[in-house]
Amino acid sequence: MLRKRYKKSPQIDIKIMAKGVDSLFLYVDCKDVLGWDVMVKKIEGVQFDECFKINGVDFVKVKAWIRSFPQCIKSSQFMLFLNVRSCYVRVLSLGFELYGFDKIVLNLCALLEKITRKQGKNWLDCLRVSRIDCYCDFAYNGDFDFELFRTRLRKKGIFKSSDNAEGITYYFGSRDFLLCRLYTKSVEIEKSGKDYLRSAWEKNGCKNDRIWRLEFEFHKMKIEEITRYRELVNIQGAEIKKLFAYGLVSLEYVAGSNDSNFARRELSPIWKQLKQEFDTEYRVTKKQVRKANINYRFKRARRCVISWLIAQELDYDEIERFYIEKFKIDRFDYEKAKMRQGGI
């Protein structure tokens, strides 16, 4: 009896840029912290966007979006959502890019010690993980076929995030169980302003390559199921790898073949390589972040100024020299913008 022979899947090379934690959400019970309720009530009297200090630490008050935590303050890469008994902390992704997972956790504990005047409390033992997002960025100049993803996650779809043809997000699952996202990071940073990541990609020899991000979002019940822990002190590198490994099993990308049995198809070389790589975090500098932030805000301001000038029905030759020089507006860009806005 002759066995069917299937063609081997072609070799596909991807290059890992970075892996690690992208976002972290933590809960801590503060009912036994002396003066916590008094501090929260003082924060209630602070105006939105107002800067203030708590025991020498600089904060700005921002609008809270969690109903059970009506107050929200921000310091550096930390957002603290507060009520009179507890605190919910969001560690922003830039914190991990600047300092890495271990250092940003130590920075958070130091912050909590300062604002509560220590009181002999070991904050690392008190913090419980409510959500953690793991990611892997990799260079791959090809595309993905939505029909070749194999998963037991019921919900799935494609989201178009920009006019750029590459600006799409494949998503699978839900926040109740596990949420997976795969999107082109090299397009996404144009909206987020994270141009400083390009220098890290360039150092890896991928200056003009397409960079993809695979991201898994886990919430507290699933975190405890996979790692057996929710206490932050127990969530180390090994546990983060377990989470990512679980994600890669829950969502698989298979090689195209003639095998009608989808469950039997071989994994794509991309997924095989991803399963082997789990250890590199970004290391960017504050100077790179500052420069990218300035460039990003300049681009936004420039678009607004051009739109404002067009709304006044000005021809290019009628624009004041100040705007042309300050916002680097040339005739070609201005005429192109006019066409996009309906040829006013």
Legacy VTK file of the C-alpha trace (Angstrom):
# vtk DataFile Version 3.0
C-alpha trace
ASCII
DATASET POLYDATA
POINTS 344 float
0.000 0.000 0.000
1.435 3.312 -1.065
1.440 6.143 1.457
0.488 9.645 0.442
3.420 11.998 0.316
2.956 15.629 1.207
5.297 18.379 0.252
7.382 19.731 3.085
6.512 23.284 4.035
9.046 25.796 2.737
11.579 27.213 5.178
10.479 30.599 6.520
12.930 32.765 8.392
11.780 35.142 11.086
13.928 37.205 13.411
12.900 37.863 17.008
13.133 41.515 18.044
11.943 41.279 21.646
9.719 39.275 23.998
8.327 39.914 27.422
5.517 41.717 29.248
3.727 44.616 27.566
1.158 45.579 30.204
0.572 44.661 33.832
-2.472 45.318 36.031
-2.250 44.752 39.783
-4.564 44.857 42.790
-3.618 45.583 46.398
-5.753 45.782 49.537
-4.884 48.973 51.443
-7.408 48.885 54.293
-4.659 48.334 56.891
-2.433 51.131 55.499
-2.432 53.974 58.008
-3.915 57.159 56.505
-4.795 55.604 53.129
-8.447 56.753 53.292
-7.345 60.275 54.313
-4.951 60.455 51.327
-7.685 59.349 48.900
-10.111 61.972 50.242
-7.486 64.673 49.730
-7.036 63.512 46.136
-10.795 63.952 45.620
-10.282 67.709 46.032
-7.578 67.885 43.341
-8.665 69.120 39.897
-8.205 66.990 36.759
-4.834 67.553 35.028
-3.554 69.265 38.180
-0.024 68.380 39.311
0.579 67.743 42.999
2.861 65.819 45.387
2.328 62.970 47.828
5.232 62.703 50.262
7.565 64.249 47.689
6.395 62.107 44.748
5.042 64.011 41.714
1.586 63.037 40.442
-0.993 64.357 38.010
-4.692 63.614 38.438
-6.368 62.041 35.419
-9.877 60.817 34.749
-10.687 57.377 36.138
-12.430 54.832 33.909
-13.008 52.089 36.508
-16.300 52.565 38.349
-15.178 50.942 41.618
-12.014 53.110 41.710
-13.273 56.714 41.317
-9.878 58.442 41.662
-6.919 58.052 39.285
-3.436 59.549 39.583
-0.387 59.069 37.367
3.311 59.140 38.164
5.940 58.216 35.576
4.921 54.833 34.108
2.301 54.036 36.763
-1.425 54.765 36.895
-2.997 54.302 40.338
-6.773 53.836 40.534
-7.904 54.435 44.093
-10.762 54.044 46.511
-10.666 54.396 50.297
-9.821 50.694 50.826
-7.745 49.522 47.887
-5.650 50.342 44.832
-5.588 49.075 41.261
-2.304 49.708 39.437
-1.638 49.806 35.720
2.003 49.609 34.658
2.331 51.204 31.217
4.172 49.440 28.403
6.856 52.149 28.196
7.974 51.176 31.707
8.883 47.678 30.497
10.617 49.082 27.407
12.746 51.401 29.567
13.537 49.200 32.544
12.454 45.606 31.892
10.078 43.553 34.034
12.167 43.108 37.201
13.272 46.748 37.513
9.832 48.254 36.864
8.347 46.039 39.602
10.993 47.288 42.055
10.246 50.882 40.993
6.554 50.343 41.735
7.242 48.952 45.203
9.529 51.936 45.936
6.759 54.317 44.817
4.206 52.694 47.125
6.677 52.823 50.013
7.236 56.549 49.505
3.601 57.616 49.316
2.661 55.545 52.400
5.882 56.389 54.314
6.884 52.703 54.276
5.150 51.536 57.505
7.163 48.303 57.353
4.932 46.822 54.630
6.432 44.504 52.000
4.528 45.689 48.942
5.873 42.959 46.663
4.102 40.356 48.806
0.834 42.333 48.742
0.438 42.916 44.992
-1.818 40.479 43.142
-1.867 40.196 39.344
-5.237 40.971 37.719
-4.080 41.052 34.105
-0.855 40.488 32.237
-0.153 40.918 28.498
2.745 38.907 27.042
4.139 39.705 23.617
6.702 38.732 21.025
7.843 41.058 18.206
9.373 39.430 15.154
10.472 40.452 11.662
8.595 38.720 8.856
8.023 40.343 5.461
5.220 38.003 4.453
1.510 37.992 5.298
-0.675 35.613 7.266
-3.611 33.671 5.849
-6.533 34.034 8.277
-7.837 30.612 7.200
-4.644 28.876 8.359
-5.050 29.727 12.045
-6.069 26.731 14.137
-7.726 27.498 17.470
-10.434 26.402 19.900
-11.160 30.035 20.744
-14.643 30.711 19.441
-14.509 34.408 18.672
-12.229 35.603 15.886
-12.034 38.307 13.291
-10.001 40.923 11.434
-9.842 44.572 12.466
-8.644 47.331 10.118
-6.742 49.873 12.215
-5.518 52.309 9.542
-5.617 53.237 5.861
-2.303 51.440 5.428
-2.857 48.100 3.709
-0.671 46.446 6.352
-2.591 47.999 9.254
-4.739 45.015 10.162
-5.166 43.085 13.403
-6.128 39.417 13.605
-7.840 38.694 16.917
-9.016 35.496 18.576
-10.818 34.741 21.836
-12.195 37.074 24.484
-11.163 38.698 27.750
-13.255 36.155 29.659
-10.829 33.386 28.683
-7.857 34.431 26.574
-7.460 37.203 24.016
-4.871 36.846 21.237
-3.831 39.608 18.858
-1.497 39.540 15.860
-0.800 42.845 14.122
1.882 44.792 12.271
3.784 46.661 14.977
5.813 48.638 12.415
2.522 50.220 11.250
1.011 50.608 14.736
3.899 52.746 16.036
3.042 55.398 13.443
-0.165 56.009 15.431
1.263 55.456 18.920
4.394 57.593 18.328
6.782 54.836 19.474
9.346 55.543 16.754
12.130 54.837 19.260
11.541 51.105 18.739
12.859 51.473 15.189
16.397 51.942 16.534
16.148 48.571 18.313
14.930 46.929 15.103
17.710 48.601 13.120
20.336 47.237 15.535
18.930 43.784 14.794
19.443 44.378 11.064
15.731 44.927 10.369
15.564 48.617 9.497
13.043 48.289 6.647
11.439 44.958 7.550
7.836 44.411 8.550
7.617 43.814 12.301
4.732 41.738 13.650
3.530 41.618 17.246
1.906 38.513 18.701
0.197 39.375 21.982
-1.660 37.279 24.564
-3.881 38.946 27.157
-4.515 36.926 30.335
-6.832 37.770 33.233
-6.723 36.657 36.863
-8.537 33.301 36.695
-6.533 32.114 33.701
-3.262 33.403 35.221
-3.898 31.394 38.383
-4.895 28.316 36.390
-1.694 28.321 34.307
0.925 29.511 36.830
-0.848 28.432 40.087
-0.182 31.945 41.415
-1.610 35.437 41.401
0.865 37.021 43.827
3.285 39.217 41.897
6.226 37.959 43.965
5.717 34.510 42.411
5.360 35.696 38.808
8.898 35.370 37.463
10.399 34.701 34.047
9.447 31.007 34.128
5.782 31.800 34.790
5.698 34.368 31.966
7.097 31.720 29.617
4.335 29.342 30.731
1.731 31.944 29.835
3.216 32.527 26.387
3.557 28.795 25.771
-0.113 28.362 26.692
-1.019 31.088 24.206
0.947 29.453 21.398
-0.893 26.169 21.974
-4.282 27.918 22.108
-3.607 29.655 18.792
-1.585 27.832 16.134
-0.668 28.763 12.588
-0.342 25.793 10.247
1.447 25.282 6.970
-0.597 25.240 3.789
-0.953 21.671 2.508
-3.295 19.322 0.675
-4.208 17.459 3.861
-7.977 17.790 4.238
-7.680 17.019 7.967
-6.967 20.496 9.362
-6.122 19.177 12.836
-3.383 16.972 11.364
-1.580 19.688 9.441
1.990 20.534 10.366
2.747 23.736 12.250
4.107 26.611 10.202
7.881 27.156 10.625
6.963 30.579 12.041
5.085 29.011 14.956
7.807 26.413 15.487
10.408 29.128 15.867
8.212 31.231 18.142
7.892 28.284 20.495
11.670 28.263 20.926
12.188 31.959 21.679
11.237 33.549 25.003
13.832 35.744 26.657
14.550 39.189 25.164
13.013 42.466 26.345
13.394 45.906 24.793
16.005 48.258 26.236
15.377 51.814 25.104
16.694 55.062 26.602
14.745 58.052 27.910
16.484 60.192 25.290
15.095 58.010 22.486
11.604 58.172 24.003
11.795 61.962 24.401
12.920 62.439 20.795
10.181 60.159 19.444
7.581 61.936 21.579
8.626 65.364 20.245
8.569 64.099 16.640
5.162 62.499 17.135
3.607 65.643 18.645
5.162 67.810 15.920
3.545 65.650 13.224
0.164 65.953 14.917
0.522 69.720 15.354
1.628 70.085 11.715
-1.459 68.221 10.461
-3.732 70.422 12.593
-2.085 73.648 11.360
-2.347 72.582 7.701
-6.008 71.659 8.211
-6.639 75.047 9.875
-4.985 76.928 6.997
-7.001 74.999 4.411
-10.226 75.748 6.298
-9.452 79.450 5.792
-9.354 78.810 2.020
-5.790 80.055 1.747
-3.623 79.298 -1.270
-0.076 78.229 -0.546
1.325 81.647 -1.542
-1.004 83.331 0.972
0.327 81.420 3.997
2.414 83.461 6.410
6.135 82.672 6.294
6.054 81.835 10.031
3.824 78.767 9.490
5.775 77.566 6.437
9.093 77.661 8.288
7.906 76.606 11.746
5.879 73.611 10.546
7.970 72.792 7.436
5.000 73.078 5.048
5.925 72.708 1.392
3.697 73.345 -1.601
3.327 69.675 -2.568
2.167 68.558 0.895
-0.219 71.496 1.176
-1.870 70.862 -2.209
-2.104 67.153 -1.411
-3.809 67.944 1.917
-6.264 70.257 0.134
-7.256 67.450 -2.203
-7.801 65.085 0.711
-10.085 67.647 2.376
-12.256 68.020 -0.672
-10.280 70.549 -2.667
-11.365 73.566 -0.646
LINES 1 345
344 0 1 2 3 4 5 6 7 8 9 10 11 12 13 14 15 16 17 18 19 20 21 22 23 24 25 26 27 28 29 30 31 32 33 34 35 36 37 38 39 40 41 42 43 44 45 46 47 48 49 50 51 52 53 54 55 56 57 58 59 60 61 62 63 64 65 66 67 68 69 70 71 72 73 74 75 76 77 78 79 80 81 82 83 84 85 86 87 88 89 90 91 92 93 94 95 96 97 98 99 100 101 102 103 104 105 106 107 108 109 110 111 112 113 114 115 116 117 118 119 120 121 122 123 124 125 126 127 128 129 130 131 132 133 134 135 136 137 138 139 140 141 142 143 144 145 146 147 148 149 150 151 152 153 154 155 156 157 158 159 160 161 162 163 164 165 166 167 168 169 170 171 172 173 174 175 176 177 178 179 180 181 182 183 184 185 186 187 188 189 190 191 192 193 194 195 196 197 198 199 200 201 202 203 204 205 206 207 208 209 210 211 212 213 214 215 216 217 218 219 220 221 222 223 224 225 226 227 228 229 230 231 232 233 234 235 236 237 238 239 240 241 242 243 244 245 246 247 248 249 250 251 252 253 254 255 256 257 258 259 260 261 262 263 264 265 266 267 268 269 270 271 272 273 274 275 276 277 278 279 280 281 282 283 284 285 286 287 288 289 290 291 292 293 294 295 296 297 298 299 300 301 302 303 304 305 306 307 308 309 310 311 312 313 314 315 316 317 318 319 320 321 322 323 324 325 326 327 328 329 330 331 332 333 334 335 336 337 338 339 340 341 342 343
